[in-house]
Amino acid sequence: MACYGDTKCVSLHPYFQIKPGKMDAVKAFFEMFVPLCEKETDCLYLGFTVSEDGVLFCREAYNGAAGVFAHLENAGEAIGQLLESADLIKLEVHGPADELDKLKEALAGMNPTYFTLEAGC
């Protein structure tokens, strides 16, 4: 097993508040979005979870900043559909410092919090 510290993996942690009465629209979004993302070769994983109070979380990771950029290019327009049914309330970006630096300008409008990888396996 390669040490996690040797990887350039970047994970995104967006949290959304589902708007009242929009859960069915969100579920329809899943049916469209997941197959769209399955085509991305640098997507390591992507999945959605929902809390009891209507907070939607997308757990997703990519092979470096390049994988994140490919995801945004492929799925950016579709994410706009989600924002009709849910509000982005928080975005975290986790990964090695050099990969995070590549993303800061492109993600600035989403006001993310960056977490720099220090250790792991």
Phi, psi and omega per residue, in radians:
M1 nan 2.286 3.084
A2 -1.317 2.508 3.109
C3 -1.180 2.373 3.140
Y4 -0.988 -0.575 -3.135
G5 -1.136 -0.283 3.120
D6 -1.582 -0.058 -3.073
T7 -1.616 2.852 3.030
K8 -1.913 0.366 -3.139
C9 -0.954 2.307 3.042
V10 -2.131 2.223 3.066
S11 -1.944 2.458 3.072
L12 -1.860 2.487 -3.122
H13 -2.311 1.334 3.097
P14 -1.510 2.422 3.084
Y15 -2.044 2.340 -3.126
F16 -2.221 2.520 2.980
Q17 -1.712 2.060 3.123
I18 -1.232 2.300 3.139
K19 -1.235 2.608 -3.142
P20 -0.938 2.331 3.097
G21 1.331 0.157 -3.048
K22 -1.881 0.146 -3.102
M23 -1.072 -0.692 3.122
D24 -1.102 -0.679 3.100
A25 -1.153 -0.648 3.101
V26 -1.137 -0.768 3.113
K27 -1.100 -0.655 3.065
A28 -1.133 -0.630 3.075
F29 -1.059 -0.772 3.122
F30 -0.946 -0.794 -3.087
E31 -1.074 -0.528 3.107
M32 -1.519 -0.715 -2.949
F33 -1.322 -0.769 -3.074
V34 -1.043 -0.855 3.094
P35 -1.071 -0.581 3.091
L36 -1.063 -0.749 -3.091
C37 -1.367 -0.407 3.122
E38 -1.065 -0.360 3.137
K39 -1.366 -0.225 -3.065
E40 -1.387 2.057 -3.071
T41 -1.259 -0.403 -3.137
D42 -1.729 0.152 3.040
C43 -1.462 2.053 -3.135
L44 -1.447 -0.656 3.021
Y45 -2.888 2.731 3.097
L46 -2.737 2.276 3.107
G47 -2.814 2.718 -3.112
F48 -1.984 2.452 3.005
T49 -2.258 2.678 -3.124
V50 -2.303 2.307 3.096
S51 -1.483 2.917 3.139
E52 -1.082 -0.444 -3.125
D53 -1.685 0.314 3.018
G54 1.436 0.359 3.046
V55 -1.585 2.179 3.130
L56 -1.720 2.301 3.123
F57 -2.167 2.375 3.041
C58 -1.943 2.015 3.061
R59 -1.626 2.096 -3.042
E60 -2.622 2.547 3.112
A61 -2.542 2.660 -3.028
Y62 -2.394 2.747 3.077
N63 -1.356 1.469 3.083
G64 1.316 3.127 3.122
A65 -1.045 -0.605 3.123
A66 -1.036 -0.680 3.098
G67 -1.153 -0.661 3.089
V68 -1.137 -0.782 3.128
F69 -1.081 -0.716 3.106
A70 -1.095 -0.691 3.116
H71 -1.120 -0.803 -3.130
L72 -1.105 -0.651 3.108
E73 -1.184 -0.740 -3.112
N74 -1.274 -0.706 -2.940
A75 -2.029 -0.013 -3.066
G76 -0.979 -0.771 -3.140
E77 -1.131 -0.711 3.127
A78 -1.132 -0.638 3.113
I79 -1.057 -0.578 3.057
G80 -0.999 -0.613 3.082
Q81 -1.109 -0.734 3.134
L82 -1.061 -0.659 -3.084
L83 -1.203 -0.148 2.998
E84 -1.353 -0.374 -3.065
S85 -2.012 -0.171 -3.087
A86 -2.671 2.539 3.126
D87 -1.740 2.335 3.027
L88 -1.206 2.115 -3.122
I89 -1.895 -0.362 3.140
K90 -2.868 2.507 3.041
L91 -2.356 2.177 3.023
E92 -1.946 2.517 3.063
V93 -2.238 2.160 -3.066
H94 -2.078 2.400 3.067
G95 2.869 -3.069 3.110
P96 -1.165 2.557 -3.058
A97 -0.935 -0.763 -3.090
D98 -1.153 -0.571 3.095
E99 -1.308 -0.679 3.106
L100 -1.093 -0.706 -3.137
D101 -1.014 -0.607 -3.138
K102 -1.184 -0.391 -3.043
L103 -1.689 -0.307 -2.946
K104 -1.036 -0.732 -3.132
E105 -1.184 -0.797 -3.080
A106 -1.161 -0.563 -3.078
L107 -1.707 0.000 -3.030
A108 -0.946 -0.652 -3.110
G109 -1.147 -0.287 3.132
M110 -1.683 0.002 3.082
N111 0.894 0.921 -3.102
P112 -1.305 2.811 2.943
T113 -1.803 2.255 -3.100
Y114 -1.751 2.380 3.085
F115 -2.104 2.054 -3.081
T116 -1.549 2.258 3.091
L117 -1.109 2.208 3.108
E118 -1.954 -0.610 -3.108
A119 -2.861 2.758 3.061
G120 2.788 2.985 3.058
C121 -2.648 nan nan
